[in-house]
């Protein structure tokens, strides 16, 4: 009797799987006209400006004149003396800030999803810097980190420590800006991790408790694997933000002292300031290709590893 009732269910499952895969591949629940407004929006605001950027990168242009010069802008851009330093700083800045946001965001999310006093208020405090203007934060920290009159060095001086030139020392400037970037952006990473952790069913933790699992086992075998989509999101967003970072660096150091904290975006901006519009457009195209070359394979690999696990 039992086998007679189970057999038809197995046959139904076999027939349902192809139907589901066919539904995913071929059909949409919406008619074609429903996608037209979004398609027009995407075409006007994304496809056309991107295509225009690729075209103007091959020209010498001003507001009144356009001259096609082929790949000369790219040749000249790769001869830029500050380019190697800019690329090196960009990669250091992007990977350093991304790694710090992943680690700190996960730790803060675990703390702020536990049963602690004033949990809602503490979540607001962590997220508050995300809401503040990046330039405003840059100017504020520039004043706080002044080597002579800044509050940070004055506090260090009260305990007998001579504070360094946080933004004037060539060996410290980039890392100081990266620290401020992490402070400003870790709130968003924490928020994403909190959403991922609270979505984990409590039955897993209750079953682990019955089996005598420790806090480390809960973190290693429940939170870490099941919060993987949140980790992928934080890694991708942080890395994209780090690779194209400009406003905080420019407001705090202007790429200095010298060229020691220059990144690719600040090198491009300096070319715009000098009036080399075609050259700076070519730099933007190079930056776009570099970001795409890093993010697309990384996103594919992270998502594939998540599906396998």
C-alpha positions as CSV (number, residue, x, y, z in Angstrom):
1,X,0.0,0.0,0.0
2,X,2.8,2.3,0.8
3,X,4.8,1.6,-2.4
4,X,1.6,2.1,-4.4
5,X,1.1,5.6,-3.1
6,X,4.8,6.6,-3.4
7,X,5.4,5.4,-6.9
8,X,3.1,8.0,-8.7
9,X,4.7,10.8,-6.6
10,X,8.1,9.8,-8.0
11,X,6.8,9.9,-11.5
12,X,5.3,13.3,-10.9
13,X,8.6,14.6,-9.7
14,X,10.3,13.4,-12.9
15,X,7.8,15.2,-15.1
16,X,7.9,18.3,-13.0
17,X,11.7,18.9,-13.3
18,X,11.8,19.4,-17.1
19,X,8.8,21.7,-16.9
20,X,10.5,23.8,-14.2
21,X,13.7,24.1,-16.1
22,X,11.8,24.9,-19.3
23,X,9.9,27.6,-17.5
24,X,13.1,29.1,-16.2
25,X,14.8,29.1,-19.6
26,X,12.1,30.1,-22.0
27,X,9.2,32.1,-20.6
28,X,8.7,35.2,-18.5
29,X,5.7,35.9,-16.3
30,X,5.4,39.4,-17.9
31,X,4.6,40.3,-21.5
32,X,7.2,42.1,-23.6
33,X,5.6,45.5,-23.4
34,X,5.9,45.4,-19.6
35,X,9.8,45.5,-20.0
36,X,9.8,48.5,-22.4
37,X,10.0,51.4,-19.8
38,X,12.9,49.7,-18.0
39,X,14.5,48.9,-21.3
40,X,14.3,52.5,-22.5
41,X,15.7,53.7,-19.1
42,X,18.6,51.3,-19.4
43,X,19.3,52.3,-23.0
44,X,19.3,56.0,-22.4
45,X,21.1,56.1,-19.0
46,X,23.6,53.2,-19.4
47,X,24.1,51.8,-22.9
48,X,24.3,55.2,-24.8
49,X,26.7,56.9,-22.3
50,X,28.9,53.8,-22.2
51,X,29.1,53.7,-26.0
52,X,29.7,57.4,-26.1
53,X,32.6,57.1,-23.6
54,X,34.2,54.4,-25.8
55,X,33.9,56.7,-28.8
56,X,35.2,59.9,-27.1
57,X,38.1,57.9,-25.7
58,X,39.3,57.6,-29.4
59,X,39.1,61.4,-30.0
60,X,40.6,64.7,-29.0
61,X,37.6,66.6,-27.9
62,X,36.4,69.9,-26.4
63,X,32.9,71.3,-26.0
64,X,33.1,72.7,-29.6
65,X,35.4,70.3,-31.5
66,X,35.9,66.6,-31.9
67,X,38.9,65.0,-33.7
68,X,39.2,61.3,-34.2
69,X,42.8,60.1,-33.3
70,X,42.4,56.4,-32.9
71,X,44.3,54.8,-30.0
72,X,46.6,57.7,-29.3
73,X,44.9,58.6,-26.0
74,X,45.4,55.0,-24.7
75,X,49.1,55.1,-25.7
76,X,49.6,58.4,-24.0
77,X,47.6,57.2,-20.9
78,X,49.8,54.2,-20.4
79,X,52.9,56.4,-20.6
80,X,51.6,58.5,-17.7
81,X,54.4,58.6,-15.1
82,X,52.0,58.3,-12.1
83,X,50.1,55.4,-13.7
84,X,52.0,52.5,-12.1
85,X,51.8,54.1,-8.7
86,X,48.1,54.8,-9.2
87,X,47.4,51.2,-10.1
88,X,49.4,49.9,-7.2
89,X,47.7,52.2,-4.7
90,X,44.3,51.4,-6.2
91,X,44.7,47.6,-5.7
92,X,46.2,48.1,-2.2
93,X,43.3,50.4,-1.2
94,X,40.6,48.2,-2.7
95,X,41.7,44.9,-1.3
96,X,42.6,46.3,2.1
97,X,39.3,48.1,2.6
98,X,37.3,45.1,1.2
99,X,39.0,42.6,3.5
100,X,38.5,44.8,6.6
101,X,34.9,45.5,5.8
102,X,34.2,41.7,5.4
103,X,35.9,40.8,8.7
104,X,34.6,43.7,10.8
105,X,31.2,43.7,9.3
106,X,30.7,40.0,10.1
107,X,32.0,40.4,13.7
108,X,29.7,43.5,14.3
109,X,26.7,41.6,12.8
110,X,27.2,38.7,15.1
111,X,27.4,41.1,18.1
112,X,24.4,43.1,17.0
113,X,22.2,40.0,16.4
114,X,22.9,38.7,19.8
115,X,20.8,39.5,22.9
116,X,22.5,42.7,24.1
117,X,21.2,45.9,25.7
118,X,20.2,48.8,23.3
119,X,20.7,46.6,20.3
120,X,18.6,48.8,18.0
121,X,20.5,52.0,19.1
122,X,23.9,50.3,18.6
123,X,22.8,49.3,15.1
124,X,21.9,52.9,14.3
125,X,25.3,54.1,15.6
126,X,27.2,51.6,13.4
127,X,25.2,52.6,10.3
128,X,25.3,56.4,11.0
129,X,28.6,57.1,9.1
130,X,27.1,55.6,5.9
131,X,24.6,58.4,5.9
132,X,27.1,61.2,6.2
133,X,28.7,63.0,3.2
134,X,32.0,61.4,2.1
135,X,33.5,64.8,1.5
136,X,32.3,66.0,4.9
137,X,33.9,63.0,6.6
138,X,37.1,63.6,4.6
139,X,37.3,67.3,5.8
140,X,36.5,66.4,9.4
141,X,39.2,63.7,9.6
142,X,41.7,66.0,7.9
143,X,41.2,68.5,10.8
144,X,41.3,65.7,13.4
145,X,44.4,64.2,12.0
146,X,46.4,67.4,11.6
147,X,49.9,66.6,12.8
148,X,50.2,69.8,15.0
149,X,46.7,70.9,16.1
150,X,44.7,67.8,15.4
151,X,42.8,66.2,18.3
152,X,44.2,62.7,17.7
153,X,47.8,63.8,18.1
154,X,47.0,66.0,21.0
155,X,45.4,63.1,22.8
156,X,48.4,60.9,22.0
157,X,50.6,63.7,23.4
158,X,48.8,63.7,26.7
159,X,50.0,60.1,27.3
160,X,53.5,60.8,26.1
161,X,53.2,59.5,22.5
162,X,54.4,61.7,19.6
163,X,51.7,61.2,16.9
164,X,52.9,60.8,13.3
165,X,51.9,62.9,10.3
166,X,48.9,60.7,9.5
167,X,48.2,62.5,6.1
168,X,51.6,64.0,5.5
169,X,53.8,61.0,6.0
170,X,54.2,59.3,2.5
171,X,54.3,55.9,4.1
172,X,51.1,56.4,6.1
173,X,48.8,58.6,4.0
174,X,47.1,55.9,1.9
175,X,46.6,53.6,4.9
176,X,45.1,56.4,7.0
177,X,42.6,57.2,4.2
178,X,41.8,53.4,3.9
179,X,41.1,53.3,7.7
180,X,38.6,56.2,7.4
181,X,37.0,54.5,4.4
182,X,36.5,51.3,6.5
183,X,35.1,53.3,9.4
184,X,32.6,55.0,7.0
185,X,31.6,51.9,5.0
186,X,31.6,49.1,7.6
187,X,28.0,50.0,8.6
188,X,26.7,48.9,5.2
189,X,28.6,45.6,5.4
190,X,27.2,45.1,8.9
191,X,23.7,45.7,7.7
192,X,24.0,43.2,4.9
193,X,25.4,40.6,7.3
194,X,22.6,41.2,9.8
195,X,20.0,40.6,7.1
196,X,21.8,37.4,6.2
197,X,22.2,36.1,9.8
198,X,18.6,36.8,10.9
199,X,17.4,34.9,7.8
200,X,19.0,31.7,9.1
201,X,16.3,29.4,10.5
202,X,16.5,29.2,14.3
203,X,15.9,25.4,14.1
204,X,19.5,25.0,13.1
205,X,20.8,26.6,16.2
206,X,18.3,24.7,18.4
207,X,19.4,21.4,16.8
208,X,23.1,22.3,17.3
209,X,22.4,23.1,20.9
210,X,20.8,19.7,21.5
211,X,23.9,18.1,20.0
212,X,26.1,20.1,22.4
213,X,27.7,22.4,19.8
214,X,29.8,25.3,21.1
215,X,29.7,28.9,20.0
216,X,32.6,28.3,17.6
217,X,30.8,25.4,16.0
218,X,27.7,27.5,15.5
219,X,29.8,30.2,13.8
220,X,31.9,27.7,11.7
221,X,29.2,25.3,10.6
222,X,26.0,27.4,10.6
223,X,26.6,31.1,10.3
224,X,29.6,31.1,8.0
225,X,28.2,28.8,5.3
226,X,24.6,30.1,5.4
227,X,25.7,33.8,5.4
228,X,27.7,33.1,2.3
229,X,25.3,35.2,0.0
230,X,25.8,38.1,2.3
231,X,29.6,37.6,2.1
232,X,29.5,37.6,-1.7
233,X,27.5,40.8,-1.7
234,X,29.8,42.6,0.7
235,X,32.9,41.5,-1.2
236,X,31.6,42.6,-4.6
237,X,30.3,45.9,-3.4
238,X,33.4,46.8,-1.3
239,X,35.8,45.8,-4.1
240,X,33.9,47.9,-6.7
241,X,33.8,50.8,-4.3
242,X,37.5,50.5,-3.5
243,X,38.6,50.2,-7.1
244,X,36.8,53.4,-8.2
245,X,37.4,55.3,-4.9
246,X,38.1,59.0,-5.4
247,X,36.1,61.4,-3.3
248,X,37.5,60.5,0.2
249,X,41.1,60.3,-1.1
250,X,40.8,63.6,-2.9
251,X,39.2,65.4,0.1
252,X,41.8,64.2,2.5
253,X,45.1,64.2,0.6
254,X,44.5,65.3,-3.0
255,X,46.7,62.3,-4.0
256,X,49.6,63.5,-1.9
257,X,52.0,64.0,-0.4
258,X,53.5,64.1,-3.8
259,X,51.9,61.3,-5.7
260,X,52.1,58.7,-2.8
261,X,48.3,58.3,-2.3
262,X,47.2,58.8,-5.9
263,X,44.8,56.2,-7.3
264,X,43.7,55.7,-10.9
265,X,40.6,57.9,-10.4
266,X,42.6,60.8,-9.0
267,X,45.1,60.5,-11.9
268,X,42.2,60.7,-14.3
269,X,40.7,63.7,-12.5
270,X,44.0,65.6,-12.8
271,X,43.9,65.0,-16.5
272,X,40.4,66.5,-16.6
273,X,41.7,69.5,-14.7
274,X,44.5,70.0,-17.2
275,X,42.0,70.0,-20.1
276,X,42.9,66.7,-21.6
277,X,39.3,65.5,-22.0
278,X,40.0,62.7,-24.5
279,X,42.9,61.4,-22.5
280,X,40.9,61.3,-19.3
281,X,38.0,59.6,-21.0
282,X,40.4,56.9,-22.2
283,X,41.5,56.6,-18.6
284,X,37.9,56.1,-17.5
285,X,37.5,53.4,-20.2
286,X,40.6,51.6,-18.9
287,X,39.3,51.8,-15.3
288,X,36.0,50.4,-16.4
289,X,37.7,47.5,-18.1
290,X,39.9,46.8,-15.1
291,X,37.0,46.8,-12.7
292,X,35.0,44.5,-15.1
293,X,38.0,42.2,-15.5
294,X,38.3,41.7,-11.8
295,X,34.7,41.7,-10.6
296,X,33.0,39.5,-13.3
297,X,35.3,36.4,-12.8
298,X,35.3,36.9,-9.1
299,X,31.5,37.2,-8.9
300,X,31.1,34.1,-11.1
301,X,33.6,32.1,-9.0
302,X,32.0,33.1,-5.7
303,X,28.5,32.3,-6.9
304,X,29.6,29.0,-8.3
305,X,31.3,28.0,-5.0
306,X,28.1,29.0,-3.2
307,X,26.0,26.8,-5.4
308,X,28.4,23.8,-5.0
309,X,28.5,24.2,-1.2
